[in-house]
Amino acid sequence: MSVNQQTHTGPPYGQPQPGYQGYQQPAYGGQPLPGVPQLQYGAYNGPMPGYQQPVPPQGYFPSLGFPSKGCPVSLNSDNSLAPNFIGSLRTPATSGAPPPPSGPTLPSGHLAYSQLGHGDVQNGIAASAASAQRPPASQPFLPGLAPTPVIQTSAFQQYGPTPASVQQLSNDMTGMTIGRTTASAPPPAGLGYGPPTSGPPVSGSLSATGSGLYTPYTASQGPSPTSVTQSLPLAQPPFPVQTITTQRLPTQVPGFAPPPPSTGIGPSSYPPTTGAPRPPTMSGPPPPPLGQTVAGPPASQPNHISSPPPSAVSGPHPGPPVTGLHGPPPPTHPPQPGYQMQQNGSFGPVRGSQPNYGGAYPGTPNYGSQPGPPPPPKRLDPDSIPSPQLNELPPQQKPRHRIDPDAIPSPIQVIEDDRSNRGSEPFVTGVRGHVPPLVTTNFIVKDEGNASPRYIRCTSYNIPCTSDMAKQSQVPLAAVIKPLATLPPEETLPYLVDHGESGPVRCNRCKAYMCPFMQFIEGGRRFQCCFCSCVTEVPPHYFQHLDHTGKRVDFYDRPELSLGSYEFLATVDYCKNNKFPSPPAFIFMIDVSYNAVKSGLVRLICEELKSLLDYLPREGNMEESAIRVGFVTYNKVLHFYNVKSSLAQPQMMVVSDVADMFVPLLDGLLVNVNDSRTVIASLLDQIPEMFADTRETETVFAPVIQAGLEALKAAECAGKLFIFHTSLPIAEAPGKLKNRDDKKLVNTDKEKTLFQPQTSFYNNLAKDCVAHGCCVDLFLFPNQYLDVATLGVVTYQTGGSIYKYAYFQPETDQDRFLNDLRRDVQKEVGFDAVMRVRTSTGIRATDFFGAFYMSNTTDVEMAGLDCDKTITVEFKHDDKLSEDSGALLQCAVLYTSCAGQRRLRIHNLSLNCCTQLADLYRNCETDTLINYLAKYAYRGVLSSPVKTVRDALINQCAQILACYRKNCASPSSAGQLILPECMKLLPVYLNCVLKSDVLQPGPEVTTDDRAYIRQLVTSMDVAETNVFFYPRLLPLTKADVDSDSLPGAIRNSEERLSKGDIYLLENGLNIFVWVGVNVQQGLIQNLFGVSSFSQINKALTMLPVLENPFSKKVRSIINMLQMQRSRYMKLIIVKQEDKLEMLFKHFLVEDKSLSGGASYVDFLCHMHKEIRQLLS
Ligand SMILES: [Zn+2]
């Protein structure tokens, strides 16, 4: 027996697993989350105390003991430029210049950050984190100031006493104000980018260095200092720059690399960061207090839609759910028989035809494939403006529906019913084939032998025994797997099992891992594999006697025998090159081209990183994260930074030969945050200044990834690149792209090319990245087309995440971006992951959907696998299954933890098998089916016209429903539409997929948006696709301000809206707050702080913080929703009858859409017709 024999593993099974505590704690995991959500982001609205007081310049006193590593130290040259440079910095040269550092807008993230709930159980240095008034990292240099944290002290002491004195400090400040405070508008982009010899820099400050803009950095002994610098010999630290060039650039002057982006300023202009008012360097973790006070467990679950008891909604639906719709074909509509459906006699009267519906389905089989001309608004008559009175009318009195929308299956009703019926008791996984509650139901899972539905959900929990039966039903057999899903705090994390050097016990033949379904025989000496039936000897150390039932007596002591999900500690055999991995690294790669700088993005990122670096993923009770960090900036050249702890100041190295990317430094690029805290802080302070005046507009992209990859390779570790990128990479370099966007291709056979990468270069690069465990997360800030379809290839195939903020403006977008970034950096992630799904005899995994790379047909490879990433796996029969033995899945993911530990996470699931189709239909899960169908369709657009894809989807679903009708439903007239109970929402949800921007874009949807959505959906779990395709619509004015519950959701149709109410709609990416024109003035005052509808500022991106119950309640709801999603949703205020309302209506998915998508009623009629055709 060798369980837990290794000291580095978690404690014995059965006890809390410290090694796993970390998974619970990250802010988005089990970490206590705000139970008072309105506090969560409140800081954004309020003042930013931490940033209102300009902080005296501290921390930029270079050490006299500056260590030279061959990099020239250019104190003088830097100083000579500093004052002037600063002058121009402080006055933005253009309207779009970066905001002043001390402004309240930029650093707002910090305060909010401290409220995110990363309390003292979070990453960071516990002791120093305790103080919000943590001194700047540089303070140790100032005698007599606050004591320095021990960690930093040692670093500073190593470099000798500081030469700075208080007197010098004041001089610094004086010096900082000396510089020019005005600057002319920048020359057109590129003006300053001639060859280095082309002339003096545009800025007067640069003339001091003559034409050799770059020289000061390669030749360290610079020109004579100006008077200012003479008086402040130490004020400005040198920022040694090493230009790395190769022979490949014949045009290049030797030793004279292409100028850095800010010509004439560039690296030479590292401004003294000490002189200007600026936010304090956040070198320590933000204080935890607020995060500790709040706890909202359900909200923390991305896949766990929190639904407090539906107080505002009615109880369980009285009577049986709508499963059958029937009615004789209406005599008045011969071409569309069967359209008038009635629900077992309970339907309302048949309505007159609705003008807009007529002719929508002219009987052609190409339904939905031809958007046609934009239809008129759904209702133009006076009825089109809903009113409370109208909505309160009984359905029969509503105008002009041939089919009563209230009589067709309602998603809201199904969701509410499931909550009522299944939300109160834990879901126990001990029963084979047990269908879990819906993703929209709040429930607790108890693992008794099968994986939690948070990890695996299936389209059906009862699989047809034969392939023929499966084909007949056309129900896809698929599992949606989220291997590292975050669990709510109430649930137990997978235990870590350590079998010592022998490793996990596995089947000799199929290599399946020990699991609850293995059968021990011969007194426990051997076991028979539940997947392949092969008999394997039990290793001596694993032997255990069986009890009278044949069960091992240690059954309940071993997770792998009694639980559905657990982990094994992997041995060295599971490691690359038979070597245990090093801890991973994060490399932040920041676009510093003109757009990035001008928008304030560069400054924002640098400010944020100062604090965010203290929240890197940390394992268990480790005091600090094992993850190392590195920094690179780029435009059309790359700048690497040496931030080694022994340096007093960071060093920059420029690589201008992007054709064959290499990393110019090995030592000092990737560092421990605590060790290099001061140097990193200094770097992050200086980067925005360095490039403040850049005029370089062109960027490279592939070389950036290559550089990150090479850096990880050199460090022999896996890791993640966080790339912040703004534009189409048109600079001359590998992976250079051209603008090939062409919206005229939409709805043509060539439309698929818009989704395909324009070059295979990125596919090859992705392959290389995956092979070396280099995951790429991409944050895009485009002002125009930047070809997401191509830029996203590497992100997609490495298991990374992509984020997009079009027309980024700090004022409106920074909260969303920073929240996304924080979550992305902190979330649980595994590296170098390989997933394999084993199945019992009879079925096998045949197809995979998600963000990954596959080099063979079985192994899903992901350079990074985070807690949000979901892989959808399709299964096909290769033999008969038996009802007795059922079907088994085992998903094994081998990965490297954030501390560098190699592990295997195992999820097992047993399913029933059936010989009756009715059993299949009774045990389906439509939400999961839609997840699969959406991913299948979204992949289809890469190779087929969207019309073909849509038609195929409709056809498949018609077949599914026709098969049910034919084989499972009781005989009835053809005029009836009969839907299986578990699939009664299939038509409405399918219609949402068909109408989505990828498959049927409106004119306002850009090609990049479509590529982006396509990529997002491909990695979504079931809860995310559910709310994405059928958004949640909540009547805020119906909310009970005294309870914690959400108001009951309503159906996504305009006719459900009352113009006297305020509604919230969320789809996982956006939150709309829709305000009716007749909303009471008091409500408007309470929510928006203005006295009338017309005064509501629709540009708000967050609601004002007002001290009244309604405002608190609404903000609390919004915060609760934000916490549930893996991305921070953009808040959009929509006033009824405003232009923006069109955007909002796009998400009222039961209505006809402007892009030609059918209304739910129309689509249901169409499906009925399709089914009838199949049956006739
Ligand atoms: Zn086997």
Boltz pocket constraint, residues with backbone or C-beta under 6 A from the ligand:
constraints:
  - pocket:
      binder: B
      contacts: [[A, 507], [A, 508], [A, 509], [A, 510], [A, 511], [A, 512], [A, 529], [A, 530], [A, 531], [A, 532], [A, 533], [A, 534]]
      max_distance: 6.0
